[in-house]
Amino acid sequence: MTDMTDAARAAAERVDPRLHFGGAHRETASRFRVEDPATGETIAEVADASVADARAALDAAAAAQPALAAGSARQRAEWLRAAYDAVTARAEDFAQVITAEMGKPLAEARGEVAYGAEFLRWFAEQAVAVHGEFGPAPNGTNRIITTRRPVGPALLITPWNFPLAMLTRKVGAALAAGCATVIKPAAQTPLTAALLTEVLVGIGLPDGAVNLVSTTRDAEVSEALMADPRLRKVSFTGSTRVGSLLIRQSAEQVQRTSMELGGNGPFLVFADADLDAAVDGAMVAKFRNGGESCVAANRFLVHHEVAEEFTARFTERVRALVPGPGFAEGSTLGPLIDARQRDKVAALVEDAVDAGAKVLTGGSAVDGPGYFYRPTVLTDVAPDARIAHEEIFGPVAPVSTFTTEDEAVAYANATPYGLSAYVFTRDLSRALRVSEALETGMVGVNTGVVSEPGAPFGGVKASGLGREGGRTGIEEYLETQYLNVAI
């Protein structure tokens, strides 16, 4: 059988590891290692941008901005549609690279490619739908005209868990609006961003419209770029801690920000729920991407009348998951991204067990190479256990019970986060009532999936600011100008 690290290296070799700005690849003084999380072995060495490199990338974006903004919406739409076609044509290359550097099973990586490509098609369709308004002023003597124009150069900071989809969601909107971009991918997964940059450059975008800076100097690079008055927009997906810091830094230049931050998603199962649908939804909401998702179900809250049956059926399905390298046939659960994340998940479970939680399945790391953790179901989790309050970002499902609807809603809202939630019930009135009471930006009703390119994605409270995707996604990259015309 082919060695999994060899397969990962082969995928990585399809990608140019250099920076790209101003229409050309750029070498750097140093490089950093990219690991295969299934083995911990190096599969590539990638250009490590300095602050000077990042400033040069912003120089290129600023130089490209006037022409990009002045160009036609039709041209931008055609570029994005061409990008969709190009990503789709190279779908297997993208999937292989995602699995190589992020670790998710190849089938899931293929799903991410299809999902990520859809953002390019969606924003191709939105590019030509941006309109202003014209009408009389209330006094009847003047006319009010509003127009929309691009904010300006944008810094796009993407996470490692969905290295293609989180980038296309940002860069598609930015280019549709006419904003030049500087892309800074997560250091764990820079290869997918490099491959997408190659595709975007190949469709004929103007030099400087898309610029790539991979780096291990995250804080230095972001701070330097955000201190530059030419940068007008920052879009970030990642932790609330880092997002809060970036919001503070953005204040100096009064930059527009979009922040998609942490989550602590509740998964509510009421007594009248279709348990087949609830278990299916739970498997997707919790274990897609190995639980390394900001919209993953973090707390399972099940009505006491159906808790035993739901938990038994759910646990049986979880036991059937097969941890293994993403390239391995039959693997349904990939590794965590690195040792730090695996150890964090292990510490959360250990703390819960010490506080009285019961392990129904899993509950430990997998011996051997790579950063695997067994798929886990916990019950009797103490309310003050860390796992009840912190984002898990791993394949662990803590199950608790409730008695009344008010109790379920109160527990669901007892968190500083408010990204996504899931509600399973056959009662339409209850579904609407509970959804409206939940303090979250998104709710999946009788489904374990909320992500959709045509819908606004984002949260409230400590889960962020702004929305990505949907009709509102392009708005984050547009300014409104108002003209008062005397007649």
Summary of the structure (lengths in Angstrom):
residues: 487
radius of gyration: 23.1
end to end distance: 78.3
largest distance: 79.2
contacts: 1837
relative contact order: 0.14
helix: 41%
strand: 23%
